Amino acid sequence: MNIKLFLQAIIKYAFGVFIVGGLLFIPMYAATILLFLTIPLVLGSIISFIIFLIYPIIIGKRIKNEEKVLEKDLKGYTEYKKKIKYKVIPFVW
């Protein structure tokens, strides 16, 4: 086996473990946005990049709808919402 190829494989594996491990500690919606961002980069596709540009808008609408349902049906959610400032990206939104 070629040593250069082996080292590249090890580096890519370590980088993948690091990225996936990091995604475990950020909010779910932010993780999906990051994952959808990588699809156009991996595929090198303009069409998938256009779809990615639409995805955050869809997620924003879903979050607003989800919050309405939670405020209506989940006791104590309004107080929780006051304590939590950021929904998706810390210090941004």
N, C-alpha and C positions, 0 to 999 in steps of 0.2 A: 504494500500500500504506500502511496506517495505521502510523505510527511506533511507537505504543504496542504494537500487536500484534507488530511486528517485534522490539522490545526484549524482549518477553515470550518470544518464540521463541528468541532468542539466549541469554537467561538460562537457560531450561529446557534448551537444548542443552548449555551450559557446565556446568550442574549435573549432567546425565546423564553427561557425560564425566568429571567429577570423581568421581562415585560409582562408575562402572565402573572407572576407574583405581585407586581406593582398594580395590576388591574384589580386584584382582589381587595385592595385597600382604598379604592376610590368609589364614589357613588355609582350605582348601576347604570344610570342613563349616561353619565360621562364616559364610562367604560365602553358602552355600545357606540358612542360617537367616535371614540378613538379607534375602535375596531373597524367601523365603517370607513374611517379615513384611510386605513391601511389597505383596503381592498383596491382602490384605484392605483395605489402605489405598486402593489404586487402585480396586478394585471396589466398595468400600463395602458389603461383604457379610459378614453374621454367619456364614454357613455356612463361608466360606473362613477366617474367623478361628478357628472351632472346629477346622477341619482344621489350621491353623497350630499350635494348642496341642498337637495330637497329634504333629506332626512332630518336635520335639526329642526326644521319648521314643523314636521310631523310630530316629532318628539315633544316640542313645545306645546302643541295643541293637546297632545295626550296627557301631559303633566297637568295642564289647566283643568281638563276634564276629570282626571283622577282626583285632583284636590277638591273639586266640587262634590264629588261622590263621597270622599272621605269626610269632608266637613259636615255633610248631611247625615251620613250613616254611622260614623265612628265617634263615639263619645270621647271628648278630650282632645280631639285632633286640632281644634282651633287654638287651644293653649300650646300644644306642641309646635304648631306652625309659627306661633309668635316667638318661641325659643330658638327655632332653627331658621337662620337667615338665608342660607344658600341651598338651592334645590339640586343643581346639577354640577356646577363648577365652583369650587370654593373660592370666595372673594370676588366672584364675577357675577354669577346668577344662581 
